[in-house]
């Protein structure tokens, strides 16, 4: 079995588990810019004790390179858990993160997210560096 066998993807406007990558289409080489990752942007994900997004990862695969490079890892660890019971806790985290990134070559931003019930999801966005 390979990751490709269990990885799911879809249009994030119709599926609440897909990580959304918000970044410019083109950037200047060596200049920092923001990449925002969100799960549940168009259709909110519940993020309850029983059903939540645990993490989102951001990677970059440069054009012509064999390997991808991990840029950021966001973990979401509060989902309303408490001694009083599920969804009774004082804190929740939302599945959203912002990474400041600079690139020296064009390529593809890749995002992967994990839902504790519905597994692994992926998305990608081409980015040009000039």
DSSP file (Angstrom, degrees, kcal/mol; ACC not computed):
  #  RESIDUE AA STRUCTURE BP1 BP2  ACC     N-H-->O    O-->H-N    N-H-->O    O-->H-N    TCO  KAPPA ALPHA  PHI   PSI    X-CA   Y-CA   Z-CA
    1    1 A X              0   0    0      0, 0.0     2,-0.3     0, 0.0     3,-0.0   0.000 360.0 360.0 360.0 147.3    0.0    0.0    0.0
    2    2 A X    >>  -     0   0    0      1,-0.1     3,-1.5     0, 0.0     4,-0.6  -0.856 360.0-107.4-126.2 161.8    1.1    3.6   -0.7
    3    3 A X  H >> S+     0   0    0     -2,-0.3     3,-1.6     1,-0.3     4,-1.5   0.878 118.3  64.0 -54.8 -37.8    0.0    7.0    0.5
    4    4 A X  H 34 S+     0   0    0      1,-0.3    -1,-0.3     2,-0.2     0, 0.0   0.782  95.0  61.0 -58.2 -26.6   -1.6    7.6   -2.9
    5    5 A X  H <4 S+     0   0    0     -3,-1.5    -1,-0.3     1,-0.2    -2,-0.2   0.743 116.3  29.0 -72.4 -23.7   -3.9    4.7   -2.1
    6    6 A X  H << S+     0   0    0     -3,-1.6   114,-0.4    -4,-0.6     2,-0.3   0.472  94.4 106.0-116.5  -5.0   -5.4    6.4    0.9
    7    7 A X     <  -     0   0    0     -4,-1.5     2,-0.3   112,-0.1   114,-0.2  -0.606  52.5-160.6 -80.2 134.8   -5.0   10.1    0.0
    8    8 A X  B     +a  121   0A   0    112,-1.8   114,-2.3    -2,-0.3     2,-0.3  -0.854  11.1 179.1-115.5 151.1   -8.2   11.9   -0.9
    9    9 A X        +     0   0    0     -2,-0.3     2,-0.3   112,-0.2   114,-0.1  -0.978   9.6 148.8-145.7 158.5   -8.8   15.1   -2.9
   10   10 A X        -     0   0    0    112,-0.5     2,-0.5    -2,-0.3     5,-0.1  -0.951  57.1 -62.1-169.5 177.1  -11.8   17.1   -4.0
   11   11 A X    >>  -     0   0    0     -2,-0.3     3,-2.1     1,-0.1     4,-1.1  -0.686  42.7-142.5 -75.4 121.8  -12.8   20.7   -4.8
   12   12 A X  T 34 S+     0   0    0     -2,-0.5    30,-0.5     1,-0.3    31,-0.4   0.698  97.5  66.0 -63.0 -18.6  -12.6   22.5   -1.4
   13   13 A X  T 34 S+     0   0    0      1,-0.2    -1,-0.3    29,-0.1     3,-0.1   0.690 114.5  29.6 -74.6 -16.7  -15.7   24.5   -2.3
   14   14 A X  T <4 S+     0   0    0     -3,-2.1     2,-0.4     1,-0.2    -2,-0.2   0.468 118.0  57.5-118.1  -6.6  -17.7   21.3   -2.1
   15   15 A X    ><  -     0   0    0     -4,-1.1     3,-0.9     1,-0.1    25,-0.3  -0.983  61.4-155.1-135.3 122.3  -15.8   19.2    0.4
   16   16 A X  T 3  S+     0   0    0     -2,-0.4    29,-0.1     1,-0.2    -1,-0.1   0.530  88.6  60.0 -75.3  -6.9  -15.0   20.3    4.0
   17   17 A X  T 3  S+     0   0    0     22,-0.1     2,-0.3    23,-0.1    -1,-0.2   0.588  76.1 104.7 -97.1 -11.2  -11.9   18.2    4.5
   18   18 A X  S <  S-     0   0    0     -3,-0.9    22,-0.6    -7,-0.1     2,-0.4  -0.533  73.4-122.6 -77.3 129.9   -9.7   19.5    1.7
   19   19 A X  E     -E   39   0B   0     -2,-0.3     2,-0.5    92,-0.2    20,-0.2  -0.576  24.5-143.3 -71.7 128.4   -6.9   21.9    2.8
   20   20 A X  E     -E   38   0B   0     18,-3.6    18,-1.6    -2,-0.4     2,-0.6  -0.801   7.3-153.6 -94.5 129.9   -7.2   25.2    1.0
   21   21 A X  E     -E   37   0B   0     -2,-0.5     2,-0.6    16,-0.2    16,-0.2  -0.919   9.7-172.2-105.6 116.5   -3.9   26.9    0.0
   22   22 A X  E     +E   36   0B   0     14,-2.8    14,-2.5    -2,-0.6     2,-0.3  -0.939  30.8 125.4-110.8 114.2   -4.2   30.7   -0.2
   23   23 A X        -     0   0    0     -2,-0.6    12,-0.1    12,-0.2    -2,-0.0  -0.969  63.3 -80.7-157.6 159.4   -1.0   32.3   -1.7
   24   24 A X        -     0   0    0     10,-0.4     3,-0.1    -2,-0.3   104,-0.1  -0.262  32.6-128.6 -61.3 155.2   -0.1   34.6   -4.6
   25   25 A X  S    S+     0   0    0      1,-0.2   103,-2.5   102,-0.1     2,-0.3   0.787  94.3  18.6 -73.4 -28.6    0.1   33.1   -8.1
   26   26 A X  E     +g  128   0C   0    101,-0.2     2,-0.3    80,-0.0    -1,-0.2  -0.997  68.9 179.9-144.5 147.9    3.5   34.6   -8.5
   27   27 A X  E     -g  129   0C   0    101,-2.5   103,-2.5    -2,-0.3     2,-0.4  -0.891  33.7 -98.3-138.9 166.3    6.1   36.1   -6.1
   28   28 A X    >   -     0   0    0     -2,-0.3     3,-1.8   102,-0.2    75,-0.3  -0.727  49.2 -99.1 -88.9 139.0    9.6   37.7   -6.3
   29   29 A X  T 3  S+     0   0    0     -2,-0.4    75,-0.2     1,-0.3     3,-0.1  -0.283 104.5   9.3 -56.1 134.2   12.5   35.4   -5.6
   30   30 A X  T 3  S+     0   0    0     73,-2.5     2,-0.5     1,-0.2    -1,-0.3   0.510  98.7 118.7  75.8   5.2   13.9   35.7   -2.1
   31   31 A X    <   -     0   0    0     -3,-1.8    72,-0.4    72,-0.3    -1,-0.2  -0.900  64.5-119.5-108.1 133.4   11.0   37.8   -0.8
   32   32 A X        +     0   0    0     -2,-0.5     2,-0.3    70,-0.2    70,-0.2  -0.354  36.7 169.4 -67.8 145.8    8.8   36.6    2.1
   33   33 A X  E     - F   0 101B   0     68,-2.2    68,-2.9    66,-0.1     2,-0.4  -0.950  33.3-100.9-148.2 164.0    5.0   36.1    1.5
   34   34 A X  E     - F   0 100B   0     -2,-0.3     2,-0.5    66,-0.2   -10,-0.4  -0.713  22.6-167.7 -93.8 138.7    2.2   34.5    3.4
   35   35 A X  E     - F   0  99B   0     64,-2.5    64,-2.7    -2,-0.4     2,-0.5  -0.992  11.7-160.8-119.5 119.3    0.7   31.1    2.7
   36   36 A X  E     -EF  22  98B   0    -14,-2.5   -14,-2.8    -2,-0.5     2,-0.4  -0.883   3.1-165.0-104.0 129.4   -2.6   30.5    4.5
   37   37 A X  E     +EF  21  97B   0     60,-3.0    60,-2.3    -2,-0.5     2,-0.4  -0.946  13.4 170.6-113.6 132.8   -3.9   27.0    5.0
   38   38 A X  E     -EF  20  96B   0    -18,-1.6   -18,-3.6    -2,-0.4     2,-0.5  -1.000  23.0-157.8-141.4 140.1   -7.4   26.3    6.0
   39   39 A X  E    S+E   19   0B   0     56,-2.3     6,-0.4    -2,-0.4    56,-0.3  -0.989  87.5  21.9-114.3 127.6   -9.6   23.2    6.3
   40   40 A X  S    S+     0   0    0    -22,-0.6    -1,-0.2    -2,-0.5     5,-0.1   0.764  75.1 145.7  90.8  29.0  -13.3   24.0    6.2
   41   41 A X  S    S+     0   0    0    -23,-0.3     3,-0.2    -3,-0.3   -28,-0.1   0.948  81.2  18.0 -65.3 -50.7  -13.0   27.4    4.4
   42   42 A X  S    S+     0   0    0    -30,-0.5     2,-0.5     1,-0.3    -1,-0.1   0.858 139.1  31.9 -90.7 -40.7  -16.2   27.2    2.4
   43   43 A X  S    S-     0   0    0    -31,-0.4    -1,-0.3   -28,-0.2    -2,-0.1  -0.961  96.5-122.5-118.3 110.0  -18.0   24.4    4.3
   44   44 A X        -     0   0    0     -2,-0.5     2,-0.3    -3,-0.2    -4,-0.2  -0.198  15.2-134.8 -58.6 137.8  -17.1   24.5    8.0
   45   45 A X        -     0   0    0     -6,-0.4    50,-0.1    -5,-0.1    -1,-0.1  -0.739  19.4-126.1 -86.4 141.2  -15.5   21.4    9.5
   46   46 A X        -     0   0    0     -2,-0.3     6,-0.1     1,-0.1    -1,-0.1   0.860  24.4-165.0 -61.5 -38.5  -17.1   20.6   12.9
   47   47 A X        +     0   0    0      4,-0.3     5,-0.3     1,-0.1     2,-0.2   0.940  33.3 148.2  48.4  55.0  -13.9   20.4   15.0
   48   48 A X        -     0   0    0      3,-2.7    32,-0.1    44,-0.1    -1,-0.1  -0.566  66.9 -95.2-105.6 173.9  -15.5   18.7   17.9
   49   49 A X  S    S+     0   0    0      1,-0.2     3,-0.2    -2,-0.2    31,-0.1   0.893 127.1  40.7 -56.0 -40.1  -14.0   16.2   20.3
   50   50 A X  S    S+     0   0    0      1,-0.2     2,-0.4    29,-0.1    -1,-0.2   0.762 126.1  28.1 -82.3 -26.2  -15.4   13.4   18.2
   51   51 A X  S    S+     0   0    0     28,-0.1    -3,-2.7    65,-0.1     2,-0.3  -0.913  80.4 132.7-145.1 107.5  -14.7   14.8   14.7
   52   52 A X        -     0   0    0     -2,-0.4    64,-2.4    -5,-0.3     2,-0.5  -0.967  55.5-102.6-153.3 164.1  -11.8   17.2   14.1
   53   53 A X  E     -B  115   0A   0     -2,-0.3    62,-0.2    62,-0.2     3,-0.1  -0.837  28.9-172.1 -89.3 124.4   -8.8   18.1   12.0
   54   54 A X  E     -     0   0A   0     60,-2.7    22,-2.9    -2,-0.5     2,-0.3   0.850  60.1 -12.3 -87.2 -37.6   -5.6   17.1   13.8
   55   55 A X  E     -BC 114  75A   0     59,-0.8    59,-1.9    20,-0.2     2,-0.4  -0.995  44.6-150.8-160.3 161.2   -3.0   18.7   11.5
   56   56 A X  E     -BC 113  74A   0     18,-2.1    18,-3.1    -2,-0.3     2,-0.4  -0.995  17.4-161.4-133.8 135.8   -2.1   20.4    8.2
   57   57 A X  E     -BC 112  73A   0     55,-2.9    55,-1.9    -2,-0.4     2,-0.4  -0.920   3.3-155.1-116.5 145.7    1.3   20.2    6.5
   58   58 A X  E     +BC 111  72A   0     14,-2.7    13,-3.1    -2,-0.4    14,-1.7  -0.983  17.9 172.8-120.2 129.6    2.7   22.5    3.9
   59   59 A X  E     -BC 110  70A   0     51,-2.9    51,-2.7    -2,-0.4     2,-0.4  -0.863  19.6-145.3-128.8 164.3    5.4   21.4    1.4
   60   60 A X  E     -BC 109  69A   0      9,-2.3     9,-2.9    -2,-0.3     2,-0.6  -0.995   5.5-167.2-134.0 128.5    7.0   22.8   -1.7
   61   61 A X  E     -B  108   0A   0     47,-2.6    47,-2.2    -2,-0.4     7,-0.2  -0.941  20.4-142.6-114.0 108.7    8.2   20.9   -4.7
   62   62 A X  E >   -B  107   0A   0     -2,-0.6     3,-1.8     5,-0.5    45,-0.3  -0.333  32.2 -91.7 -66.2 149.6   10.5   23.0   -6.9
   63   63 A X  T 3  S+     0   0    0     43,-2.6    -1,-0.1     1,-0.3     3,-0.1  -0.377 112.4  12.7 -57.4 136.0   10.2   22.6  -10.7
   64   64 A X  T 3  S+     0   0    0      1,-0.3     2,-0.3    -3,-0.1    -1,-0.3   0.428 101.1 117.2  77.8  -1.7   12.6   20.0  -12.0
   65   65 A X    <   -     0   0    0     -3,-1.8    -1,-0.3     1,-0.1    -4,-0.0  -0.752  59.0-146.3 -99.4 147.6   13.4   18.7   -8.5
   66   66 A X  S    S+     0   0    0     -2,-0.3     2,-0.3    -3,-0.1    -1,-0.1   0.806  77.2  57.0 -78.7 -30.9   12.7   15.1   -7.4
   67   67 A X        -     0   0    0     -7,-0.0    -5,-0.5    -5,-0.0     2,-0.3  -0.695  69.9-135.8-111.3 155.0   11.9   15.9   -3.8
   68   68 A X        -     0   0    0     -2,-0.3     2,-0.4    -7,-0.2    -7,-0.3  -0.747  19.3-138.6 -99.9 153.9    9.5   18.1   -1.9
   69   69 A X  E     -C   60   0A   0     -9,-2.9    -9,-2.3    -2,-0.3     2,-0.4  -0.953  16.4-123.4-116.5 130.2   10.6   20.2    1.1
   70   70 A X  E     +C   59   0A   0     -2,-0.4   -11,-0.3   -11,-0.2     3,-0.1  -0.582  31.6 173.3 -73.5 127.9    8.4   20.6    4.3
   71   71 A X  E     -     0   0A   0    -13,-3.1     2,-0.3    -2,-0.4   -12,-0.2   0.777  59.6  -1.6-102.7 -37.9    7.7   24.3    5.0
   72   72 A X  E     -C   58   0A   0    -14,-1.7   -14,-2.7    27,-0.1     2,-0.4  -0.996  47.0-160.1-156.9 154.2    5.3   24.2    7.9
   73   73 A X  E     -C   57   0A   0     -2,-0.3     2,-0.5   -16,-0.2   -16,-0.2  -0.959  11.5-167.7-140.2 118.8    3.3   21.8   10.2
   74   74 A X  E     -C   56   0A   0    -18,-3.1   -18,-2.1    -2,-0.4     2,-0.4  -0.938   3.9-165.8-111.9 124.0    0.3   23.0   12.1
   75   75 A X  E     -C   55   0A   0     -2,-0.5     2,-0.6   -20,-0.2   -20,-0.2  -0.894   7.0-158.1-109.2 139.6   -1.2   20.9   14.9
   76   76 A X        +     0   0    0    -22,-2.9    19,-0.1    -2,-0.4    17,-0.0  -0.946  21.7 163.6-119.4 108.8   -4.6   21.5   16.3
   77   77 A X        +     0   0    0     -2,-0.6     2,-0.6     1,-0.1    -1,-0.1   0.450  47.6  76.3-114.5  -2.0   -4.8   19.9   19.8
   78   78 A X        +     0   0    0      1,-0.1    15,-2.6     2,-0.1    -1,-0.1  -0.944  39.2 155.8-116.5 116.9   -7.8   21.4   21.6
   79   79 A X  B    S-H   92   0D   0     -2,-0.6     8,-0.3    13,-0.2    13,-0.2  -0.099  75.6 -77.6-130.2  34.7  -11.2   20.1   20.5
   80   80 A X  S    S+     0   0    0     11,-1.8     9,-2.7     1,-0.2     8,-1.2   0.617  76.8 158.0  82.5  12.8  -13.4   20.8   23.5
   81   81 A X        +     0   0    0     10,-0.2     2,-0.3     6,-0.2     9,-0.3  -0.410   9.9 154.2 -69.0 146.9  -12.1   17.8   25.6
   82   82 A X    >   -     0   0    0      7,-0.2     3,-1.3     3,-0.2     7,-0.1  -0.980  59.1-105.4-163.9 161.8  -12.6   18.1   29.3
   83   83 A X  T 3  S+     0   0    0     -2,-0.3     3,-0.1     1,-0.3    -1,-0.1   0.843 120.1  61.8 -58.7 -33.3  -12.9   16.0   32.5
   84   84 A X  T 3  S-     0   0    0      1,-0.2    -1,-0.3     4,-0.1     2,-0.2   0.706 121.5 -90.8 -67.8 -20.1  -16.6   17.0   32.4
   85   85 A X    X   -     0   0    0     -3,-1.3     3,-1.5    -5,-0.1    -1,-0.2  -0.735  63.2 -23.8 135.9 176.0  -17.0   15.2   29.0
   86   86 A X  T 3  S+     0   0    0      1,-0.3    -5,-0.2    -2,-0.2    -6,-0.1  -0.303 125.2   4.9 -60.1 138.0  -16.7   15.6   25.3
   87   87 A X  T 3  S+     0   0    0     -8,-0.3    -1,-0.3     1,-0.1    -6,-0.2   0.704 102.8 102.9  59.4  23.3  -17.2   19.2   24.0
   88   88 A X    <   +     0   0    0     -3,-1.5    -7,-0.2    -8,-1.2    -2,-0.1   0.382  53.6 113.8-107.8  -1.4  -17.4   20.5   27.5
   89   89 A X  S    S-     0   0    0     -9,-2.7    -7,-0.2    -4,-0.2    -8,-0.1  -0.131  72.4-122.8 -74.7 168.3  -13.9   21.9   27.5
   90   90 A X  S    S+     0   0    0     -9,-0.3     2,-0.4     1,-0.1    -1,-0.1   0.504  86.4  51.8 -87.3  -5.4  -12.8   25.6   27.7
   91   91 A X        +     0   0    0    -10,-0.3   -11,-1.8     2,-0.0     2,-0.3  -0.986  49.6 176.3-143.3 145.0  -10.8   25.6   24.5
   92   92 A X  B     -H   79   0D   0     -2,-0.4     2,-0.4   -13,-0.2   -13,-0.2  -0.981  17.6-145.6-136.9 147.7  -11.0   24.8   20.8
   93   93 A X        -     0   0    0    -15,-2.6     2,-0.3    -2,-0.3   -17,-0.1  -0.927  13.5-137.5-113.4 145.4   -8.6   25.3   17.9
   94   94 A X        -     0   0    0     -2,-0.4     2,-2.0     2,-0.1   -16,-0.0  -0.755  25.8-112.7 -97.9 146.6   -9.6   26.1   14.4
   95   95 A X  S    S+     0   0    0     -2,-0.3   -56,-2.3   -56,-0.3     2,-0.3  -0.518  76.8 109.5 -84.1  78.5   -7.8   24.3   11.5
   96   96 A X  E     +F   38   0B   0     -2,-2.0     2,-0.3   -58,-0.2   -58,-0.2  -0.989  36.0 170.5-150.4 140.0   -6.1   27.3   10.0
   97   97 A X  E     -F   37   0B   0    -60,-2.3   -60,-3.0    -2,-0.3     2,-0.4  -0.994  19.9-146.3-151.1 152.5   -2.4   28.4    9.9
   98   98 A X  E     -F   36   0B   0     -2,-0.3     2,-0.4   -62,-0.2   -62,-0.2  -0.983  13.2-168.2-122.8 128.7   -0.2   31.0    8.2
   99   99 A X  E     -F   35   0B   0    -64,-2.7   -64,-2.5    -2,-0.4     2,-0.6  -0.949  17.5-140.0-115.5 136.4    3.4   30.4    7.1
  100  100 A X  E     +F   34   0B   0     -2,-0.4     2,-0.3   -66,-0.2   -66,-0.2  -0.865  36.8 175.6 -91.7 122.3    5.8   33.1    6.0
  101  101 A X  E     -F   33   0B   0    -68,-2.9   -68,-2.2    -2,-0.6     2,-0.4  -0.933  25.1-165.9-131.9 147.1    7.7   31.7    3.1
  102  102 A X        -     0   0    0     -2,-0.3     2,-0.3   -70,-0.2   -70,-0.2  -0.998  13.7-166.5-131.1 141.3   10.3   32.8    0.6
  103  103 A X        -     0   0    0    -72,-0.4   -73,-2.5    -2,-0.4   -72,-0.3  -0.889  21.4-164.1-124.8 152.3   11.1   30.8   -2.5
  104  104 A X  S    S+     0   0    0     -2,-0.3     2,-0.3   -75,-0.2   -75,-0.1   0.402  78.3  31.8-113.2  -2.1   14.0   30.9   -5.0
  105  105 A X  S    S-     0   0    0     23,-0.0    -1,-0.2    25,-0.0    25,-0.1  -0.990  84.5 -99.4-150.7 157.7   12.3   28.9   -7.8
  106  106 A X        +     0   0    0     23,-0.3   -43,-2.6    -2,-0.3     2,-0.3  -0.280  60.4 114.2 -69.4 161.0    8.9   28.2   -9.2
  107  107 A X  E     -BD  62 127A   0     20,-2.4    20,-2.7   -45,-0.3     2,-0.4  -0.952  59.2 -51.8 171.3-149.5    7.1   25.0   -8.3
  108  108 A X  E     -BD  61 126A   0    -47,-2.2   -47,-2.6    -2,-0.3     2,-0.4  -0.982  29.7-144.7-128.5 128.3    4.1   23.6   -6.5
  109  109 A X  E     -BD  60 125A   0     16,-3.2    16,-2.3    -2,-0.4     2,-0.4  -0.770  24.4-163.8 -83.3 133.7    2.8   24.2   -3.0
  110  110 A X  E     -BD  59 124A   0    -51,-2.7   -51,-2.9    -2,-0.4     2,-0.4  -0.970   6.6-168.5-123.2 135.5    1.4   21.0   -1.5
  111  111 A X  E     -BD  58 123A   0     12,-2.6    12,-1.9    -2,-0.4     2,-0.4  -0.961   3.6-174.9-124.8 144.4   -0.9   20.7    1.5
  112  112 A X  E     -BD  57 122A   0    -55,-1.9   -55,-2.9    -2,-0.4     2,-0.3  -1.000   4.9-174.0-136.2 136.1   -2.0   17.6    3.4
  113  113 A X  E     -BD  56 121A   0      8,-2.4     8,-2.3    -2,-0.4     2,-0.4  -0.907  13.2-144.3-129.0 159.2   -4.5   17.4    6.2
  114  114 A X  E     -BD  55 120A   0    -59,-1.9   -60,-2.7    -2,-0.3   -59,-0.8  -0.977   6.6-166.6-129.6 121.4   -5.7   14.7    8.6
  115  115 A X  E  >  -BD  53 119A   0      4,-2.7     4,-1.7    -2,-0.4   -62,-0.2  -0.879  25.1-133.6-100.0 134.5   -9.2   14.2    9.9
  116  116 A X  T  4 S+     0   0    0    -64,-2.4   -63,-0.1    -2,-0.4    -1,-0.1   0.700 104.8  26.7 -63.9 -18.0   -9.5   11.8   12.8
  117  117 A X  T  4 S+     0   0    0    -65,-0.3    -1,-0.2     2,-0.1   -64,-0.1   0.766 128.0  38.2-108.4 -40.5  -12.5   10.2   11.1
  118  118 A X  T  4 S-     0   0    0      1,-0.3    -2,-0.2  -101,-0.0  -101,-0.0   0.293  94.5-144.0-105.5   9.2  -12.1   10.7    7.3
  119  119 A X  E  <  + D   0 115A   0     -4,-1.7    -4,-2.7  -112,-0.0     2,-0.3  -0.274  46.8   0.2  78.2-150.6   -8.4   10.3    6.9
  120  120 A X  E     - D   0 114A   0   -114,-0.4  -112,-1.8    -6,-0.2     2,-0.3  -0.600  54.6-178.0 -90.9 138.9   -5.9   12.1    4.7
  121  121 A X  E     -aD   8 113A   0     -8,-2.3    -8,-2.4    -2,-0.3     2,-0.3  -0.959   4.9-166.8-133.2 150.3   -6.7   14.9    2.2
  122  122 A X  E     + D   0 112A   0   -114,-2.3  -112,-0.5    -2,-0.3     2,-0.3  -0.932  12.4 168.8-137.7 159.7   -4.5   16.8   -0.2
  123  123 A X  E     - D   0 111A   0    -12,-1.9   -12,-2.6    -2,-0.3     2,-0.3  -0.956  12.7-157.3-156.8 168.8   -4.4   19.8   -2.5
  124  124 A X  E     - D   0 110A   0     -2,-0.3     2,-0.3   -14,-0.2   -14,-0.2  -0.978   6.1-162.3-149.7 160.7   -1.8   21.8   -4.5
  125  125 A X  E     - D   0 109A   0    -16,-2.3   -16,-3.2    -2,-0.3     2,-0.2  -0.955  20.4-131.9-148.3 125.4   -1.2   25.2   -6.0
  126  126 A X  E     - D   0 108A   0     -2,-0.3     2,-0.4   -18,-0.2   -18,-0.2  -0.503  25.7-168.9 -71.9 144.3    1.3   26.1   -8.7
  127  127 A X  E     - D   0 107A   0    -20,-2.7   -20,-2.4    -2,-0.2     2,-0.4  -0.995  10.7-147.1-140.2 133.6    3.4   29.2   -7.9
  128  128 A X  E     -g   26   0C   0   -103,-2.5  -101,-2.5    -2,-0.4     2,-0.5  -0.806   7.6-158.1-100.9 138.4    5.7   31.2  -10.1
  129  129 A X  E      g   27   0C   0     -2,-0.4   -23,-0.3  -103,-0.2  -101,-0.2  -0.970 360.0 360.0-118.0 127.2    8.9   32.9   -8.9
  130  130 A X              0   0    0   -103,-2.5  -102,-0.2    -2,-0.5    -1,-0.1   0.389 360.0 360.0-126.8 360.0   10.3   35.7  -10.9
